[in-house]
């Protein structure tokens, strides 16, 4: 006789905490590249064109985006835990490829594998946390999840920048990745339990209509889901630009790798730490308001990058950009979960994350082309205006989610996950 699953953060705090720690390992793998890959491209592979330097982000973004989509579908078929384990297996070669690469193609291959790793592992931890906590603390749960991941991005980005500046670009900064991938794999195998039984339990009481077409509704047709999806894409589009061009911009202005590491790390650090608080706000405040203001302030901060000149200027802008991103990131995932039936949640989140993480690639392509053709300032300004436009779309298209009952059904008509 099976024991009924109890939804809630307090009831499942042990498993939830394990998943938070594992997501820190996931974020740390991204932090490995955040500071030093553009410099590696210039110093060891003599790549100077901005579009060529940003090619690793393009590959990473598209690979992660596609993996997100299939992860959402596979989560219901083979289990969340299995996806998590497979994601860490794929990560194992990444630091070795970065260490021993003798051509830029090796770096590209490493980012293909890293994209698959991130798509499987981050998607799994997100969905599993949502499964465990239920509706009441969904925003807070996503805040904790994204806090752990992006704080780890910041810490490893700062640490790798310091190590690279002190001991050289290779191999020492990438040794961190070996430890992270092994720790992530072992903890996923031995400490994590699958959460599909929690989805079945929640489905019994859900009032949400199943989506007719999960891909089309999440992408275009459902007002809330599509508004959130376009904002997610633009958010990661501007992050792809910051990831690829900010270190180049700072290097051109004479900052050394340690200074670049500090500036680059502050943005995800504020992003990560801020979500400890903004995640809970997503449970208390209309998500439309959070998404509008978060995207708007991101756009303003990006435009200010054009006029910055000192380290203090860039630190201040990084803080504002980090706060804006911290406001929207937990709200994105919580809003998607609010408007999808539990049985379709993993797939809808997969579609959202498909478009959101393709933003990395689109941002790198667009900003790289614009930077090569017209200059970095023009590229940065264009991305800033697109981010403000995204905020306007949210304001015009989105409602406050739970205030809208048009997508609810009677409790005896539910979609049960098989």
PAGU-304331 format. One record per residue (C-alpha): x, y, z; residue in three letters. Coordinates in steps of 0.1 Angstrom, whole numbers, padded with zeros to 4 digits, always signed. Each point is the difference from the previous one (the first is absolute). Example, Ala and Ser with C-alpha at 12.3 -4.5 7.8 and 13.67 -1.06 7.14 Angstrom:
BEGIN
+0123-0045+0078ALA;+0014+0034-0007SER;
This chain:
BEGIN
+0000+0000+0000UNK;+0015+0033-0011UNK;+0003+0029+0024UNK;-0017+0032-0012UNK;+0024+0028-0010UNK;-0003+0031+0021UNK;+0006+0033-0018UNK;+0018+0028+0017UNK;+0035+0015+0006UNK;+0000-0009+0037UNK;-0012-0036-0006UNK;+0028-0006-0026UNK;+0028+0023+0012UNK;+0027-0027+0000UNK;-0005-0010-0037UNK;-0005+0037-0009UNK;+0033+0010+0017UNK;+0019-0028-0019UNK;-0014+0014-0033UNK;+0010+0035+0010UNK;+0036-0011+0006UNK;+0000-0020-0033UNK;-0012+0031-0019UNK;+0030+0019+0014UNK;+0022-0026-0016UNK;-0019+0006-0033UNK;+0005+0037+0002UNK;+0036-0004+0008UNK;+0006-0017-0033UNK;-0011+0032-0018UNK;+0021+0021+0022UNK;+0031-0018-0013UNK;-0004+0018-0033UNK;-0015+0033+0010UNK;+0031+0020+0005UNK;+0028-0016-0020UNK;-0012-0015-0033UNK;+0000+0032-0020UNK;+0035+0007+0012UNK;+0010-0036-0008UNK;-0013+0005-0035UNK;+0022+0030-0005UNK;+0032-0011+0017UNK;+0002-0037-0010UNK;-0020-0002-0032UNK;+0006+0035-0014UNK;-0038+0006-0005UNK;-0008+0037-0001UNK;-0034+0003-0018UNK;-0027+0004+0026UNK;-0024-0023-0019UNK;+0027-0027+0000UNK;+0007+0004+0037UNK;-0037-0002+0008UNK;-0004-0032-0021UNK;+0004-0021+0032UNK;-0030+0017+0015UNK;-0020-0006-0032UNK;+0007-0037+0001UNK;-0006-0002+0037UNK;-0033+0019-0002UNK;-0016-0020-0028UNK;+0012-0033+0014UNK;-0014+0008+0035UNK;-0032+0013-0015UNK;-0007-0031-0021UNK;+0010-0022+0030UNK;-0025+0019+0022UNK;-0028-0009-0024UNK;+0007-0037+0000UNK;+0007+0000+0037UNK;-0035+0013+0006UNK;-0015-0029-0020UNK;+0024-0027+0013UNK;-0006+0011+0036UNK;-0034-0017+0000UNK;+0012-0031-0019UNK;+0033-0010+0016UNK;-0001+0020+0032UNK;+0016+0031+0014UNK;+0028-0017+0019UNK;+0011-0019-0031UNK;+0002+0032-0020UNK;+0021+0016+0028UNK;+0025-0029+0000UNK;+0003-0001-0038UNK;+0007+0037+0001UNK;+0029-0004+0023UNK;+0014-0029-0020UNK;+0002+0024-0030UNK;+0018+0026+0021UNK;+0029-0022+0009UNK;+0021+0007-0032UNK;-0006+0038+0000UNK;+0029+0012+0022UNK;+0024-0024-0017UNK;-0009+0014-0034UNK;+0005+0035+0012UNK;+0034-0009+0016UNK;+0014-0019-0030UNK;-0016+0019-0029UNK;+0025+0006-0028UNK;-0026+0017-0023UNK;-0031+0021+0004UNK;-0021-0030-0012UNK;+0008-0018+0032UNK;-0014+0030+0019UNK;-0031-0002-0022UNK;-0004-0037+0007UNK;+0004+0006+0038UNK;-0029+0025-0002UNK;-0022-0024-0019UNK;+0005-0025+0029UNK;-0004+0029+0026UNK;-0033+0010-0017UNK;-0013-0035+0003UNK;+0011-0002+0036UNK;-0017+0032+0009UNK;-0032-0008-0018UNK;-0004-0034+0017UNK;+0012+0009+0035UNK;-0014+0035+0005UNK;-0034-0011-0016UNK;-0001-0030+0023UNK;+0007+0019+0032UNK;-0025+0027-0009UNK;-0028-0024-0007UNK;+0008-0022+0030UNK;-0001+0030+0024UNK;-0033+0012-0015UNK;-0014-0036+0004UNK;+0010-0001+0037UNK;-0013+0033+0013UNK;-0034+0004-0015UNK;-0017+0033-0009UNK;+0005+0020+0033UNK;+0038+0004+0000UNK;+0007-0004-0037UNK;+0016+0034-0005UNK;+0021-0004+0031UNK;+0011-0034-0012UNK;+0011+0014-0033UNK;+0018+0028+0017UNK;+0020-0025+0020UNK;+0007-0020-0031UNK;+0012+0029-0020UNK;+0019+0015+0029UNK;+0021-0031+0005UNK;+0007-0003-0038UNK;+0009+0036-0007UNK;+0019+0006+0032UNK;+0021-0030-0010UNK;+0005+0016-0035UNK;+0013+0032+0017UNK;+0023-0018+0025UNK;+0016-0022-0026UNK;+0002+0029-0025UNK;+0019+0020+0026UNK;+0022-0028+0011UNK;+0008-0011-0036UNK;+0009+0036-0009UNK;+0023+0003+0030UNK;+0017-0034-0007UNK;+0004+0009-0037UNK;+0016+0034+0009UNK;+0023-0017+0025UNK;+0009-0033-0016UNK;-0010+0003-0036UNK;-0031-0007-0021UNK;+0006-0038+0000UNK;-0002-0025+0016UNK;-0006+0011+0035UNK;-0033+0019-0003UNK;-0017-0030-0017UNK;+0010-0024+0027UNK;-0029+0013+0020UNK;-0023-0015-0026UNK;+0013-0035+0006UNK;-0010+0001+0036UNK;-0034+0016-0007UNK;-0009-0027-0026UNK;+0010-0029+0022UNK;-0018+0014+0030UNK;-0031+0007-0020UNK;-0001-0035-0015UNK;+0005-0019+0033UNK;-0025+0021+0020UNK;-0026-0004-0028UNK;+0004-0038+0000UNK;+0001-0006+0037UNK;-0020+0028+0016UNK;-0028+0010-0023UNK;-0035-0016-0002UNK;-0023+0003-0030UNK;-0030+0024+0005UNK;-0027-0013-0025UNK;-0022-0012+0029UNK;-0003+0036+0011UNK;-0013+0010-0034UNK;-0027-0027+0001UNK;-0010+0012+0034UNK;-0003+0036-0010UNK;-0019-0009-0032UNK;-0029-0013+0020UNK;-0009+0034+0012UNK;+0011+0023-0029UNK;-0027+0023-0015UNK;+0020+0009-0031UNK;-0011-0010-0034UNK;+0026-0021-0019UNK;+0015+0020-0029UNK;-0012-0011-0034UNK;+0035+0003-0015UNK;+0028+0004+0025UNK;+0025+0014-0024UNK;-0022+0025-0018UNK;-0018+0011+0031UNK;+0032+0006+0020UNK;+0016+0018-0030UNK;-0028+0021-0014UNK;-0036-0006+0008UNK;-0004+0001+0038UNK;+0003+0037+0010UNK;+0019-0006+0033UNK;+0022-0028-0012UNK;+0010+0016-0032UNK;+0007+0034+0017UNK;+0022-0018+0025UNK;+0017-0020-0028UNK;+0010+0030-0021UNK;+0013+0018+0032UNK;+0021-0031+0008UNK;+0015+0000-0035UNK;+0009+0037+0002UNK;+0014-0004+0036UNK;+0024-0026-0012UNK;+0007+0019-0032UNK;+0013+0029+0020UNK;+0019-0024+0023UNK;+0016-0016-0030UNK;+0012+0035-0011UNK;+0013+0008+0035UNK;+0017-0035+0003UNK;+0018+0004-0033UNK;+0006+0037-0005UNK;+0005+0015+0035UNK;+0034-0018+0006UNK;+0011+0012-0035UNK;-0012+0036+0007UNK;+0018+0000+0034UNK;+0031-0014-0015UNK;+0000+0027-0027UNK;-0003+0027+0027UNK;+0031-0014+0018UNK;-0014-0021+0028UNK;+0020-0030+0010UNK;-0014-0035+0005UNK;-0004+0004+0037UNK;-0020+0032-0004UNK;-0020-0015-0028UNK;-0007-0030+0022UNK;-0013+0022+0028UNK;-0023+0021-0023UNK;-0013-0031-0019UNK;-0006-0019+0033UNK;-0020+0028+0017UNK;-0029-0003-0025UNK;-0008-0037+0005UNK;+0009+0004+0038UNK;-0027+0027+0004UNK;-0023-0020-0023UNK;+0005-0031+0021UNK;-0002+0016+0035UNK;-0029+0022-0010UNK;-0021-0031-0008UNK;-0001-0010+0037UNK;-0024+0030+0003UNK;-0015+0005-0034UNK;-0011-0037-0002UNK;-0023+0005+0030UNK;-0013+0032-0016UNK;-0012-0021-0029UNK;-0023-0018+0025UNK;-0013+0033+0014UNK;-0001+0026-0029UNK;-0016-0002-0034UNK;+0027-0016-0022UNK;-0009+0024-0029UNK;+0013+0030+0021UNK;+0032-0018+0009UNK;+0007-0010-0036UNK;-0007+0035-0014UNK;+0022+0019+0025UNK;+0028-0027-0001UNK;+0003+0001-0038UNK;-0003+0038+0000UNK;+0029+0005+0024UNK;+0021-0025-0018UNK;-0004+0020-0032UNK;+0009+0033+0017UNK;+0031-0017+0016UNK;+0012-0013-0034UNK;-0004+0034-0016UNK;+0021+0015+0028UNK;+0029-0024-0009UNK;+0006+0023-0030UNK;+0009+0030+0022UNK;+0020-0018+0027UNK;+0037+0005+0003UNK;+0012-0009+0035UNK;-0001-0032+0020UNK;-0024+0016+0024UNK;-0023+0008-0029UNK;+0000-0036-0012UNK;-0005-0014+0035UNK;-0031+0023+0005UNK;-0014-0011-0034UNK;+0006-0036+0008UNK;-0019+0003+0032UNK;-0030+0016-0018UNK;+0001-0026-0027UNK;+0002-0028+0026UNK;-0029+0014+0020UNK;-0022+0002-0032UNK;+0008-0035-0009UNK;-0006-0013+0035UNK;-0035+0015+0000UNK;-0010-0018-0032UNK;+0017-0033+0002UNK;-0020-0018+0027UNK;-0032+0016-0013UNK;+0006-0014-0035UNK;-0001-0036+0012UNK;-0027+0005+0026UNK;-0022+0017-0025UNK;+0003-0029-0025UNK;-0008-0024+0028UNK;-0030+0020+0010UNK;-0016-0002-0034UNK;+0007-0036-0009UNK;-0017-0032+0013UNK;+0024-0020+0021UNK;+0000-0029-0025UNK;+0012+0024-0027UNK;+0023+0021+0021UNK;+0033-0016-0009UNK;-0007+0003-0037UNK;-0012+0036+0002UNK;+0031+0010+0020UNK;+0020-0019-0026UNK;-0015+0022-0028UNK;+0005+0031+0021UNK;+0036-0009+0006UNK;+0005-0009-0037UNK;-0008+0036-0009UNK;+0016+0016+0031UNK;+0034-0017-0005UNK;+0000+0005-0038UNK;+0003+0036+0011UNK;+0036-0006+0009UNK;+0007-0010-0036UNK;-0021+0028-0016UNK;+0016+0025+0023UNK;+0035-0012-0009UNK;-0007+0000-0037UNK;-0017+0034+0000UNK;+0024+0018+0022UNK;+0030-0016-0017UNK;-0011+0011-0035UNK;-0009+0035+0012UNK;+0032+0004+0019UNK;+0021-0010-0030UNK;-0020+0021-0024UNK;-0008+0031+0021UNK;+0019-0002+0032UNK;-0006-0013+0035UNK;-0019+0030+0012UNK;-0026-0004-0028UNK;-0004-0037+0008UNK;-0005+0007+0037UNK;-0025+0028-0007UNK;-0021-0022-0023UNK;-0002-0028+0026UNK;-0010+0026+0026UNK;-0029+0013-0021UNK;-0012-0036-0008UNK;-0001-0007+0038UNK;-0022+0031+0006UNK;-0023-0010-0029UNK;-0004-0034+0017UNK;-0012+0017+0032UNK;-0026+0019-0020UNK;-0013-0033-0016UNK;-0004-0014+0036UNK;-0020+0031+0010UNK;-0023-0003-0030UNK;-0005-0038-0003UNK;+0002-0015+0035UNK;-0026-0003+0028UNK;+0008-0007+0037UNK;-0003-0037-0004UNK;-0020-0013+0029UNK;-0024+0029-0004UNK;-0010-0014-0034UNK;-0023-0030+0005UNK;-0008-0005-0037UNK;+0024-0030-0002UNK;-0015-0019+0030UNK;-0022-0030-0001UNK;-0020-0020+0024UNK;+0021-0021+0025UNK;-0014-0033-0013UNK;+0015+0006-0035UNK;+0037-0004+0004UNK;+0030-0012-0020UNK;+0018-0027+0018UNK;+0036-0007-0008UNK;+0005-0036-0011UNK;
